[in-house]
Amino acid sequence: MDRERRRRDARRRVARQRFVAGVLAGLIVLAAVVVLVQRSASGSPAASPAAEEPGPAAPLPLQAPGAPASVPASTEAETPPTAAEATPTPKPVAEATPAPTPTPVAVAATPVSAAGRAADQEPTLPERMARMLPGSRQLIAITGKRIGSRSGRLRVYNLTSGHWTRVMDVPAAFGARGLVDGLKRKSGRLQTPTGIWRIGSFVFGRHRTPPRGTRMPYRRIRQDSWWSDEPGTYNTWVTSRTPIDGEHLADAKVQYEYAFDSGYNAPPNEVVIGRGTAIFIHCSEPPGNSLGKYTHGCVAVDRTAMRRLFRILTPARRPSCAVGTLQEGSSTSIWAY
């Protein structure tokens, strides 16, 4: 009797499970039909709310349809299926309409980091200066840390399409007594003046011809080449077979192999007799120099840098030269000019 009852209970359980499975299969087919109808109506898979917001997962049936009837016996009384068991929310809907894979285009369009943008937008030295000489599109910027500094940097910037670009950056040596306010400089003090000027109209040196690629007009130093201290020709190149008051250029064989006038206190800039002459940019001092690597007031860079400068300077850009300190807020700051 008990054995027959157990068999009857097992057959009823299998029938109930088959009923639930059939309901689930019907719901799945119905959901698929709804999705297809919505797709055809909207023309885009993104319009399917079932794909964007899948419902909660439904409990899986205890046994797949078609399973053998030999299931474990149960002594519990048979009860009809509840509403939740009869109509569970189907889970496979989301699997039937997977969300589209994101396109990589958005990743490629991601902008650079804020730090990278800040570095790109940082103004250059010329852009931070208070003013530039009219029409100048090339700047030689010479800087030292403070008044009295005896060394620093020489940089060259070109203005192209509205943007200043650095094209050269080398170490430089100054006068033996360092930088001084150019408006207060006195001749013979071994100091390099600060200020901004238009450079001389030519470059010069000891060779018959300048380095290949030189664009500025070139003058060769000869025995009759002088830089004048006399009032009528103050701070200019003079050719004279007899000695004059000034510097005999042929005596500085190493320094003036390649050189040019910075423009300080010289035409076409303001000229004040007594502030000094011959403030050049030239080759480094030779070994054994009485002042070591420092100068009488000029700015010295190595020979290779001078040759490169000759090739960079461009008359059409109307080059200017600025000398200043890196002390912001001072009257001699490079940014004050």
C-alpha positions as CSV (number, residue, x, y, z in Angstrom):
1,M,0.0,0.0,0.0
2,D,2.7,2.4,1.0
3,R,4.7,1.5,-2.1
4,E,1.8,2.2,-4.4
5,R,1.2,5.5,-2.7
6,R,4.8,6.6,-3.1
7,R,4.6,5.8,-6.9
8,R,1.5,7.8,-7.3
9,D,3.0,10.8,-5.5
10,A,6.1,10.5,-7.7
11,R,4.0,10.6,-10.9
12,R,2.1,13.6,-9.6
13,R,5.3,15.5,-8.8
14,V,6.7,14.8,-12.3
15,A,3.5,16.0,-13.9
16,R,3.6,19.2,-11.8
17,Q,7.2,19.8,-12.8
18,R,6.4,19.3,-16.5
19,F,3.6,21.7,-16.1
20,V,5.9,24.4,-14.6
21,A,8.5,23.8,-17.4
22,G,5.8,24.1,-20.0
23,V,4.7,27.5,-18.6
24,L,8.3,28.7,-18.5
25,A,8.8,27.7,-22.1
26,G,5.7,29.5,-23.1
27,L,6.7,32.7,-21.3
28,I,10.2,32.6,-23.0
29,V,8.6,32.3,-26.5
30,L,6.2,35.1,-25.6
31,A,9.0,37.4,-24.5
32,A,11.1,36.6,-27.6
33,V,8.1,37.6,-29.8
34,V,7.6,40.8,-27.9
35,V,11.3,41.7,-28.4
36,L,11.2,41.0,-32.1
37,V,8.1,43.2,-32.4
38,Q,9.7,46.1,-30.6
39,R,12.9,45.8,-32.7
40,S,11.0,45.9,-35.9
41,A,9.0,48.9,-34.6
42,S,12.0,51.0,-33.4
43,G,14.7,49.8,-35.8
44,S,17.3,49.7,-33.0
45,P,18.2,47.1,-30.4
46,A,18.6,50.0,-27.9
47,A,14.9,50.5,-27.9
48,S,14.2,47.2,-26.2
49,P,13.5,47.8,-22.5
50,A,13.8,44.1,-21.9
51,A,17.5,44.2,-23.0
52,E,18.2,47.4,-21.0
53,E,16.4,46.4,-17.8
54,P,16.2,42.6,-17.4
55,G,13.9,41.3,-14.7
56,P,15.1,39.4,-11.6
57,A,16.3,35.8,-12.2
58,A,13.6,33.1,-11.9
59,P,14.2,30.0,-9.9
60,L,15.2,27.1,-12.2
61,P,12.9,24.0,-12.1
62,L,14.0,21.1,-9.9
63,Q,14.2,18.7,-12.8
64,A,14.3,19.1,-16.6
65,P,11.4,17.9,-18.6
66,G,11.6,14.3,-19.7
67,A,13.5,13.2,-16.6
68,P,12.8,9.6,-15.5
69,A,10.0,9.0,-13.1
70,S,12.2,7.3,-10.5
71,V,12.5,10.4,-8.2
72,P,13.0,10.1,-4.4
73,A,9.9,9.4,-2.5
74,S,8.3,12.1,-0.3
75,T,6.0,11.7,2.6
76,E,4.7,15.3,2.3
77,A,1.1,15.8,1.2
78,E,0.7,17.0,-2.3
79,T,-0.2,20.7,-2.7
80,P,-1.1,22.7,-5.8
81,P,1.6,25.1,-7.3
82,T,1.6,28.6,-6.0
83,A,1.2,31.7,-8.2
84,A,4.9,32.5,-7.8
85,E,5.8,29.0,-8.9
86,A,3.4,29.0,-11.8
87,T,4.4,32.4,-13.3
88,P,8.0,33.1,-12.4
89,T,9.8,36.1,-14.1
90,P,11.9,34.6,-17.0
91,K,15.7,35.1,-16.8
92,P,16.7,34.0,-20.3
93,V,15.2,37.2,-21.9
94,A,18.4,39.2,-21.2
95,E,20.5,36.3,-22.6
96,A,18.4,36.3,-25.8
97,T,19.1,40.1,-26.4
98,P,22.6,40.9,-25.1
99,A,23.6,44.6,-24.9
100,P,25.7,45.8,-27.8
101,T,29.5,45.9,-27.3
102,P,30.7,49.5,-26.6
103,T,32.6,51.0,-29.6
104,P,36.2,52.0,-28.9
105,V,35.8,55.4,-30.6
106,A,35.0,57.2,-27.3
107,V,38.3,55.9,-25.8
108,A,40.4,57.2,-28.7
109,A,38.8,60.7,-28.2
110,T,39.7,60.9,-24.5
111,P,41.6,64.3,-24.0
112,V,45.1,64.5,-22.4
113,S,45.5,64.8,-18.7
114,A,45.2,68.2,-17.0
115,A,48.9,68.1,-16.2
116,G,49.7,67.6,-19.8
117,R,47.5,70.5,-20.9
118,A,49.0,72.8,-18.2
119,A,52.5,72.0,-19.5
120,D,51.4,72.7,-23.1
121,Q,49.8,76.0,-22.1
122,E,52.7,77.3,-19.9
123,P,53.8,80.6,-21.4
124,T,57.4,80.9,-22.7
125,L,59.9,83.4,-21.4
126,P,59.2,86.0,-24.1
127,E,55.5,85.7,-23.6
128,R,56.0,86.6,-19.9
129,M,58.1,89.7,-20.6
130,A,56.6,93.1,-20.1
131,R,57.4,94.2,-23.7
132,M,59.3,93.4,-26.8
133,L,61.1,95.7,-29.2
134,P,58.8,96.7,-32.1
135,G,59.0,94.2,-35.0
136,S,61.4,91.8,-33.3
137,R,60.6,88.2,-34.0
138,Q,63.9,86.7,-32.6
139,L,65.0,87.1,-29.0
140,I,68.4,86.3,-27.4
141,A,67.4,85.9,-23.7
142,I,70.3,85.9,-21.2
143,T,69.5,85.2,-17.6
144,G,71.3,84.9,-14.2
145,K,69.8,84.2,-10.8
146,R,70.3,87.6,-9.4
147,I,72.3,90.8,-9.6
148,G,75.9,89.8,-9.1
149,S,75.5,86.4,-10.7
150,R,78.6,85.6,-12.8
151,S,77.0,82.8,-14.9
152,G,73.6,81.7,-16.3
153,R,71.9,80.7,-19.5
154,L,71.7,82.0,-23.1
155,R,68.5,81.0,-24.9
156,V,67.2,82.0,-28.4
157,Y,63.5,82.2,-29.2
158,N,61.8,82.6,-32.6
159,L,58.3,84.0,-33.1
160,T,56.5,81.9,-35.7
161,S,52.7,82.0,-36.4
162,G,52.1,84.0,-33.2
163,H,54.0,81.5,-30.9
164,W,57.5,81.9,-29.4
165,T,59.6,78.7,-29.7
166,R,63.0,78.1,-28.1
167,V,65.6,77.1,-30.6
168,M,68.8,77.2,-28.4
169,D,69.7,76.9,-24.8
170,V,73.3,76.9,-23.6
171,P,75.3,77.9,-20.4
172,A,76.9,81.3,-20.4
173,A,79.6,83.2,-18.4
174,F,79.3,86.9,-17.5
175,G,81.6,89.6,-16.3
176,A,83.9,88.8,-13.4
177,R,81.8,91.0,-11.1
178,G,78.5,89.6,-12.3
179,L,75.3,91.2,-13.5
180,V,74.5,94.9,-12.9
181,D,71.6,97.2,-13.7
182,G,72.4,98.5,-17.2
183,L,71.2,102.0,-16.4
184,K,73.8,102.2,-13.6
185,R,76.8,100.5,-15.2
186,K,80.1,102.3,-15.4
187,S,82.8,101.6,-17.9
188,G,85.7,99.3,-16.7
189,R,83.8,97.7,-13.8
190,L,83.9,94.1,-15.2
191,Q,80.1,93.9,-15.0
192,T,77.5,92.6,-17.5
193,P,74.6,95.1,-17.9
194,T,70.9,94.1,-17.8
195,G,68.4,95.5,-20.3
196,I,66.9,94.9,-23.7
197,W,68.4,96.2,-27.0
198,R,68.4,95.5,-30.7
199,I,71.6,93.7,-31.6
200,G,74.3,95.0,-34.0
201,S,73.6,94.8,-37.7
202,F,76.5,92.4,-38.4
203,V,78.5,89.6,-37.0
204,F,82.3,89.4,-37.1
205,G,85.3,87.0,-36.6
206,R,88.8,86.1,-37.5
207,H,88.1,83.8,-40.5
208,R,88.0,84.9,-44.1
209,T,84.4,83.6,-44.4
210,P,81.8,82.8,-41.7
211,P,80.4,79.3,-40.9
212,R,78.2,77.9,-43.6
213,G,74.6,78.9,-43.1
214,T,75.4,82.3,-41.6
215,R,72.6,84.8,-42.5
216,M,73.8,88.0,-40.9
217,P,76.3,90.3,-42.8
218,Y,79.8,89.3,-41.8
219,R,83.0,91.3,-41.2
220,R,86.5,89.8,-40.9
221,I,88.8,91.2,-38.2
222,R,92.0,92.6,-39.6
223,Q,94.9,94.5,-38.0
224,D,93.2,97.8,-38.6
225,S,89.9,96.8,-36.9
226,W,89.0,98.7,-33.7
227,W,86.0,99.1,-31.4
228,S,85.9,102.8,-30.6
229,D,85.7,104.6,-27.2
230,E,86.1,108.0,-28.8
231,P,83.1,110.5,-28.6
232,G,82.5,110.8,-32.4
233,T,82.4,107.1,-33.0
234,Y,81.6,105.9,-29.5
235,N,80.8,102.1,-29.3
236,T,81.1,101.4,-33.0
237,W,83.4,99.5,-35.3
238,V,86.2,101.7,-36.7
239,T,88.8,100.9,-39.4
240,S,92.0,102.7,-38.7
241,R,95.7,102.1,-39.5
242,T,96.7,104.2,-36.6
243,P,95.8,103.4,-33.0
244,I,92.7,104.9,-31.6
245,D,91.1,105.1,-28.1
246,G,89.3,101.8,-27.9
247,E,89.8,98.0,-28.3
248,H,92.0,96.5,-30.9
249,L,89.9,93.6,-32.0
250,A,92.7,91.5,-33.5
251,D,94.2,91.1,-30.0
252,A,91.4,88.8,-28.8
253,K,92.2,85.8,-31.1
254,V,90.3,83.2,-29.2
255,Q,87.3,85.2,-27.9
256,Y,86.6,87.0,-31.2
257,E,86.9,84.0,-33.5
258,Y,83.1,84.4,-33.6
259,A,81.4,87.4,-32.0
260,F,78.7,90.1,-32.4
261,D,77.6,93.2,-30.5
262,S,74.8,92.7,-28.0
263,G,73.5,96.2,-28.7
264,Y,74.1,97.6,-25.2
265,N,74.7,101.3,-25.3
266,A,75.3,101.2,-29.0
267,P,73.4,102.4,-32.1
268,P,70.6,102.0,-33.0
269,N,69.9,101.9,-29.2
270,E,70.3,104.7,-26.7
271,V,74.0,105.7,-26.3
272,V,75.4,107.2,-23.1
273,I,79.1,108.0,-23.0
274,G,80.6,106.5,-19.9
275,R,78.4,103.5,-19.5
276,G,80.8,101.3,-21.4
277,T,81.5,99.9,-24.8
278,A,82.1,96.5,-26.6
279,I,79.6,94.4,-24.7
280,F,79.8,91.5,-27.1
281,I,78.6,87.9,-27.2
282,H,81.6,85.9,-28.0
283,C,83.5,82.6,-27.6
284,S,84.6,81.4,-24.2
285,E,87.7,82.8,-22.6
286,P,90.9,80.8,-23.3
287,P,92.8,78.8,-20.6
288,G,95.1,81.0,-18.6
289,N,92.8,84.1,-18.8
290,S,93.4,86.4,-15.9
291,L,89.7,86.4,-15.0
292,G,89.3,82.6,-15.4
293,K,86.2,81.8,-17.4
294,Y,84.7,85.2,-16.7
295,T,84.8,88.3,-18.9
296,H,85.3,92.0,-18.8
297,G,81.6,92.4,-19.1
298,C,80.7,90.5,-22.2
299,V,78.7,87.2,-22.4
300,A,80.7,84.2,-23.3
301,V,79.5,80.8,-24.7
302,D,81.6,77.9,-26.1
303,R,82.8,78.0,-29.7
304,T,80.3,75.4,-31.0
305,A,77.4,77.5,-29.6
306,M,78.8,80.6,-31.3
307,R,78.9,78.9,-34.6
308,R,75.3,77.7,-34.1
309,L,74.3,81.2,-33.1
310,F,75.7,82.5,-36.4
311,R,73.4,80.1,-38.3
312,I,70.4,81.0,-36.2
313,L,70.5,84.8,-36.3
314,T,68.2,86.1,-39.1
315,P,68.2,89.7,-40.1
316,A,64.6,89.5,-41.4
317,R,63.5,88.7,-37.8
318,R,65.2,91.8,-36.5
319,P,66.9,90.1,-33.5
320,S,67.0,91.7,-30.1
321,C,68.9,90.8,-26.9
322,A,67.6,90.9,-23.3
323,V,69.7,90.4,-20.2
324,G,68.1,90.1,-16.8
325,T,67.8,88.2,-13.5
326,L,65.3,85.5,-12.5
327,Q,64.1,87.6,-9.5
328,E,60.5,88.4,-10.3
329,G,59.3,91.8,-9.3
330,S,62.7,93.5,-9.5
331,S,63.5,96.2,-12.0
332,T,66.3,94.1,-13.5
333,S,64.1,90.9,-13.9
334,I,64.1,89.5,-17.4
335,W,60.3,89.8,-17.2
336,A,60.5,93.5,-16.5
337,Y,61.7,94.4,-20.0
